[in-house]
Amino acid sequence: MLPELDPLLHSQLRLAVISILIGSDEADFVFLRKATGATAGNLSVQIEKLREAGYISVEKSFRGKMPRTTCQITPEGVTAFENYVEALQNYLPK
């Protein structure tokens, strides 16, 4: 029987955000929007879902007068990503 895939990470945009964050200390909203090609509104919603799940932390600050949102993956997010990748490997032919 194939393992269940984490439905939160099975979304293409949320998986893209986690994949970017797993390889970096942090990423700001503008970088994530450009890297994923997502609209600002959709990205905001997906970031909030990841934050609510405890997979990422979100810090809002200002750079001069410009607002800045920075995301970091949490230890729970790392574990969820690793489990997702491990489960996904079971779907691949051996």
C-alpha positions in Angstrom: 0.0 0.0 0.0 1.3 3.4 -0.9 1.8 6.0 1.9 -0.4 9.0 2.0 1.2 12.2 0.8 0.9 15.3 3.0 -2.0 17.2 1.5 -0.5 20.5 2.6 2.7 19.9 0.7 1.0 18.3 -2.3 -0.1 21.7 -3.5 2.3 22.8 -6.2 2.8 26.3 -4.9 3.2 25.3 -1.2 5.7 22.6 -2.3 7.6 25.2 -4.3 7.8 27.5 -1.3 9.0 24.7 1.0 11.5 23.5 -1.6 13.0 27.0 -1.9 13.2 27.4 1.9 14.7 24.0 2.6 17.8 25.2 0.7 18.2 28.6 2.2 18.2 30.3 5.6 15.3 32.6 4.6 13.6 34.1 1.6 11.6 37.3 1.3 8.1 37.5 -0.2 9.4 39.3 -3.4 11.9 36.5 -4.1 9.4 33.8 -3.5 6.9 35.5 -5.8 9.4 35.8 -8.6 10.8 32.3 -8.1 7.4 30.7 -8.1 5.6 33.0 -10.6 2.7 33.2 -8.3 0.5 36.2 -7.8 1.0 38.1 -4.7 -2.5 37.2 -3.4 -2.2 33.5 -4.0 1.3 33.4 -2.5 0.1 35.2 0.6 -2.7 32.7 1.1 -0.3 29.7 0.7 2.3 31.2 3.0 -0.3 31.7 5.6 -1.4 28.0 5.3 2.2 26.9 5.8 2.6 29.2 8.7 -0.6 28.0 10.4 0.7 24.4 10.0 3.9 25.3 11.7 6.0 24.5 8.6 7.4 28.0 8.2 7.8 31.1 10.3 7.0 34.5 8.9 8.5 37.8 10.1 7.1 41.2 8.9 9.4 44.2 9.1 10.2 47.3 7.2 13.2 48.1 5.0 13.2 51.9 5.1 9.5 52.7 4.4 8.9 49.5 2.4 7.3 46.5 4.2 9.2 43.3 4.0 7.9 39.7 4.7 10.6 37.1 5.4 9.9 33.4 5.6 12.0 30.6 7.2 11.4 26.9 7.3 10.9 25.5 10.8 12.2 22.2 12.1 8.6 20.9 11.7 8.7 22.0 8.1 12.0 20.2 7.5 10.5 17.0 8.9 7.3 17.4 6.9 9.3 17.9 3.7 11.6 15.0 4.4 8.6 12.7 5.1 6.9 14.0 1.9 9.9 13.2 -0.2 10.3 9.8 1.4 6.6 9.0 0.8 6.8 10.2 -2.8 9.7 7.9 -3.5 7.4 5.0 -2.8 5.4 6.0 -5.9 8.4 5.7 -8.2 9.3 2.5 -9.9 12.3 0.7 -8.4 
